[in-house]
Amino acid sequence: MINVLVVDNNPRIRSFLKDFLEHDKRFMVIGEAGNGLEGVQQTRILNPDLITMDIEMPGMSGLEAISIIMRDTPTPIVVISSQDSAKTIYEATMKGALEFYSKQFFTRSMSQERRQHIYETLKRISGIKCKKNCIDAPIRGQALGKGTYHPISEVVIGASTGGPKALMEVFSGIPKDFPVPIVTVQHNSSGFDKAFVEWIRGYTALDVQLAKHETIPQPGTIYIAPTDKHLMMTRKHLILEDGEPVQNQKPAVDRLFQSAAEVLGPAVISVVLTGMGKDGAAGTQAIRKAGGLTIAQDEQSSLIYGMPKSAIETGCVDLVLPLKAIAKRLIALTKPLGGT
């Protein structure tokens, strides 16, 4: 049984979320709170497996409550809010929230497919052992010699739970004159894709765009996959495809990586960051087989080690790096021969 604490100042919303959660017999709402302070207090008393947290509440806000809970009694937190400010939404992930949904998703007409996807996501999140801090590990991995150098024309990155914070860390360390495009899939079932792009822009010198169909990727630009569309490559363009989910994900990291391997061969670097599940593992294999370079985030700096671990277990990852080392390594690997 997954014990849930629901924190929201609106009693009708709390009642609706309770009904929604307990429709799946794996969940039981063991407590409710009307503001952040009550949420903090109830967390200490009830020790829930999962917390749903609103943002805008009287007294102590959800953001304040997330900070205190993650400092004192780390617990998996999912934000469910009507707040659509990019800064507010993603600030919650910086403070420790693992996922976020718009309240508009939670209607009685919600499709069974979406309902089931949310249940499965919450179930997996509830099993996460939250960390108070991540400790960087020593850099490990295969050192590249001059004989293995290939000119790089693109970087592809995949991330899921914990990804917004990890991507912010990577992108903030890359200069404006980065010589190749960066194409990114961040699992995002919340619908806040435009907000994510807006938020990331505040942390990087690079141009950041929501990927559009038949865009020609440009150096020094980050392209983010939109919600509910696969992002892939042809020899000239980025393309969006409304296909079936892969590894229960849409957009899927595997679809991006596999298409990059097919059209770019050894001229691509892939990076798998923190996240649940195995998405990105098959794509990592494809890139390695095509001669590209593959990177995975290490366990100690990953909020969730599922995706990097699955990629590493394929035997096709060249470099396993702590999060803080990834940007510097990408800069070094994309520098032209003879560059300074």
C-alpha positions in Angstrom: 0.0 0.0 0.0 1.3 3.5 -0.9 0.4 6.0 1.8 -0.2 9.5 0.5 -0.5 12.9 2.1 -2.5 15.4 0.0 -1.6 19.1 0.6 -4.0 21.7 -1.0 -5.9 24.7 0.5 -9.1 23.8 -1.5 -11.1 21.0 0.3 -12.8 20.1 -3.0 -9.5 19.5 -4.7 -8.3 17.4 -1.8 -11.5 15.4 -2.0 -11.2 14.9 -5.7 -7.5 13.9 -5.5 -8.4 11.4 -2.7 -11.0 9.9 -4.9 -8.7 9.8 -7.9 -5.8 8.2 -6.0 -7.9 5.6 -4.1 -9.6 4.6 -7.4 -6.4 2.6 -7.7 -6.3 0.2 -4.7 -2.5 0.5 -4.4 -3.0 4.1 -3.0 -4.4 5.2 0.4 -4.7 8.9 1.4 -3.7 8.8 5.1 -3.7 12.6 5.7 -4.7 16.0 4.3 -3.3 19.5 4.9 -4.6 22.9 3.9 -1.3 24.8 3.7 2.5 24.2 3.6 2.9 24.4 7.4 0.3 21.7 8.0 1.9 19.7 5.2 5.3 19.9 7.0 3.7 18.9 10.3 1.7 16.0 8.9 4.8 14.7 7.1 6.7 14.5 10.4 3.7 12.7 12.1 2.5 10.4 9.3 5.7 9.6 7.5 3.9 9.2 4.1 5.4 7.4 1.1 4.3 10.2 -1.3 3.1 13.8 -1.0 1.0 15.7 -3.5 1.7 19.4 -3.0 -0.1 22.6 -4.2 2.0 25.7 -4.7 -0.1 28.7 -4.0 -1.6 28.4 -0.4 -2.2 30.8 2.4 0.5 31.1 5.1 3.4 28.8 4.1 3.5 28.2 0.3 4.2 24.9 -1.3 7.7 26.0 -2.3 8.6 26.7 1.3 7.1 23.4 2.4 9.0 21.5 -0.2 12.3 23.1 1.0 11.6 22.2 4.7 10.4 18.7 4.0 13.4 17.9 1.7 15.8 19.3 4.4 14.3 17.6 7.4 12.3 14.5 6.3 13.0 13.8 2.6 9.9 12.4 1.0 8.9 11.9 -2.6 6.8 15.0 -3.6 4.7 15.5 -6.7 3.4 19.0 -7.4 -0.3 19.2 -8.5 -1.0 22.9 -9.1 -2.9 25.4 -11.3 0.2 27.5 -11.2 1.6 27.8 -14.7 4.5 30.2 -14.1 7.7 28.6 -15.5 9.8 30.0 -12.7 7.5 28.7 -10.0 7.0 25.3 -11.6 10.6 24.5 -12.1 11.7 26.2 -8.9 9.8 23.4 -7.2 12.0 20.8 -8.9 15.1 22.7 -7.8 13.9 22.4 -4.2 13.3 18.6 -4.6 9.9 17.9 -6.2 10.1 15.0 -8.5 7.2 15.5 -10.9 4.4 18.1 -11.5 1.0 18.0 -13.0 -1.5 20.7 -13.9 -4.8 20.5 -12.0 -6.5 20.8 -15.3 -5.4 17.2 -16.1 -7.4 15.8 -13.2 -10.9 15.8 -14.6 -13.5 13.1 -14.5 -13.3 12.8 -18.3 -9.5 11.9 -18.1 -8.8 9.0 -20.4 -8.0 5.6 -18.8 -4.6 5.6 -20.6 -3.6 8.9 -19.0 -5.0 7.9 -15.7 -3.0 4.7 -15.7 0.1 6.5 -16.7 -0.2 8.8 -13.8 -0.8 5.9 -11.4 2.3 4.1 -12.6 4.4 7.2 -12.4 3.3 8.0 -8.9 3.9 4.4 -7.9 7.5 4.5 -9.1 8.1 7.9 -7.6 6.8 6.7 -4.2 9.6 4.1 -4.1 12.4 6.6 -4.5 14.7 7.1 -1.5 15.1 10.8 -1.6 18.6 12.3 -1.0 19.4 15.4 1.1 22.4 16.0 -1.0 24.2 14.5 -4.0 28.0 14.0 -3.6 30.0 14.1 -6.8 32.0 11.0 -7.6 35.5 10.9 -9.1 35.4 11.0 -12.9 35.4 7.5 -14.3 35.3 6.1 -17.8 37.3 5.5 -20.9 39.8 8.2 -21.8 39.7 9.1 -25.4 42.9 9.2 -27.3 43.6 11.3 -30.4 43.1 8.2 -32.6 39.5 8.0 -31.6 38.5 11.6 -32.4 35.6 12.2 -34.8 34.4 15.7 -35.6 31.1 16.1 -33.7 28.1 17.7 -35.4 25.4 17.2 -32.7 24.8 16.3 -29.0 21.7 14.4 -28.0 20.5 14.3 -24.4 17.8 12.2 -22.6 16.5 12.7 -19.0 13.4 11.9 -16.9 12.8 12.3 -13.2 15.3 14.8 -11.8 16.1 15.9 -15.3 15.2 19.6 -15.1 17.7 20.2 -12.4 20.3 18.1 -14.1 19.8 19.7 -17.4 20.0 23.2 -15.8 23.4 22.1 -14.3 24.7 20.9 -17.7 23.4 23.8 -19.8 24.6 26.5 -17.4 28.1 25.3 -17.9 28.1 25.5 -21.7 29.2 28.7 -23.4 27.2 30.7 -26.0 29.7 29.8 -28.8 29.2 26.0 -28.4 29.8 24.8 -31.9 27.0 22.2 -32.3 23.3 21.9 -31.6 22.0 20.1 -28.5 18.8 18.1 -29.0 17.0 17.1 -25.8 14.2 14.8 -24.7 13.0 15.5 -21.1 10.1 13.2 -20.2 7.3 15.7 -19.6 3.8 14.4 -19.0 2.7 17.6 -17.4 2.1 19.7 -20.5 4.5 22.4 -19.3 6.9 22.2 -22.2 6.8 25.9 -23.1 7.3 26.7 -19.4 10.3 24.4 -19.3 11.9 26.2 -22.3 11.3 29.5 -20.6 12.8 28.3 -17.3 15.9 26.8 -18.9 16.6 30.1 -20.8 17.2 31.7 -17.4 20.2 29.4 -16.7 22.1 29.2 -19.9 23.9 31.5 -22.4 22.6 29.2 -25.3 19.5 29.9 -27.3 16.7 27.5 -26.1 13.8 26.6 -28.4 10.9 24.2 -28.2 11.6 21.9 -31.2 9.3 22.3 -34.2 8.7 20.1 -37.2 11.3 20.4 -39.9 13.5 22.8 -38.0 17.1 22.9 -39.2 19.2 22.6 -36.0 21.8 25.4 -35.5 25.0 25.5 -33.4 24.7 27.0 -30.0 21.0 26.2 -29.7 19.2 23.7 -27.4 16.1 22.1 -28.9 13.6 20.7 -26.3 11.1 18.0 -27.3 7.5 19.1 -26.9 5.0 17.1 -24.7 3.4 14.0 -26.4 5.5 14.1 -29.6 8.6 12.0 -30.5 11.5 14.2 -31.5 13.8 12.7 -34.2 16.3 13.6 -36.8 16.6 13.3 -40.6 19.8 14.3 -42.4 18.6 17.9 -42.6 15.8 18.5 -40.1 14.4 17.8 -36.7 11.0 16.1 -37.1 8.1 15.5 -34.7 6.1 12.3 -34.9 2.8 11.4 -33.2 3.6 7.7 -32.9 3.0 5.1 -30.2 4.9 5.5 -26.8 8.2 3.7 -26.5 9.2 2.3 -23.1 5.9 3.9 -22.0 7.3 7.3 -23.0 6.4 9.9 -25.5 8.6 11.7 -26.3 11.1 8.8 -26.0 14.9 9.1 -25.7 15.3 5.9 -27.7 13.6 7.4 -30.7 15.8 10.5 -30.7 19.0 8.5 -30.1 18.3 5.8 -32.7 17.5 8.4 -35.4 20.7 10.3 -34.5 22.7 7.1 -34.8 21.2 6.4 -38.2 21.9 9.9 -39.8 25.0 11.1 -37.9 26.9 7.9 -37.2 30.2 8.7 -35.4 29.5 12.4 -35.4 27.1 12.4 -32.4 27.5 12.4 -28.7 24.7 11.0 -26.5 24.1 11.7 -22.8 21.8 9.8 -20.5 20.9 11.7 -17.4 18.9 10.8 -14.2 15.5 9.2 -14.6 13.3 6.1 -14.0 13.1 3.2 -16.4 15.2 2.0 -19.3 14.5 4.7 -22.0 17.8 5.6 -23.7 19.4 2.2 -23.3 18.6 0.9 -26.7 19.4 4.3 -28.2 22.8 4.3 -26.5 23.5 0.9 -28.1 22.6 2.2 -31.5 24.8 5.3 -31.2 27.8 3.2 -29.9 27.3 0.7 -32.8 27.3 3.6 -35.3 30.6 4.8 -33.9 29.3 7.7 -31.8 30.4 8.6 -28.3 28.1 7.7 -25.3 28.0 9.3 -21.9 25.9 8.4 -18.8 25.5 10.2 -15.5 27.0 8.4 -12.5 25.0 6.9 -9.7 26.1 9.3 -6.9 25.0 12.4 -8.7 21.8 10.9 -10.2 18.6 11.6 -8.4 17.2 8.4 -10.0 19.8 6.0 -11.4 17.4 3.9 -13.5 18.1 5.3 -17.0 21.8 5.8 -16.6 22.2 2.4 -15.1 20.2 0.7 -17.9 22.4 2.4 -20.5 25.6 1.4 -18.7 24.4 -2.2 -18.4 24.3 -2.5 -22.2 28.1 -2.3 -22.2 27.9 0.6 -24.7 28.7 3.6 -22.5 32.1 5.2 -23.0 32.1 7.6 -20.2 30.4 7.6 -16.8 30.6 11.1 -15.3 29.4 13.0 -12.3 26.9 15.7 -13.3 29.3 18.6 -12.7 31.8 17.1 -15.1 29.5 16.6 -18.1 29.4 20.2 -19.5 33.2 20.5 -19.4 33.6 17.1 -21.2 31.1 18.1 -23.9 33.0 21.3 -24.5 36.3 19.4 -24.8 34.8 16.7 -27.1 33.3 19.2 -29.5 36.3 21.4 -29.8 37.7 21.2 -33.4 41.2 19.7 -33.7 43.7 22.5 -33.3 41.2 24.6 -31.4 42.3 26.4 -28.2 
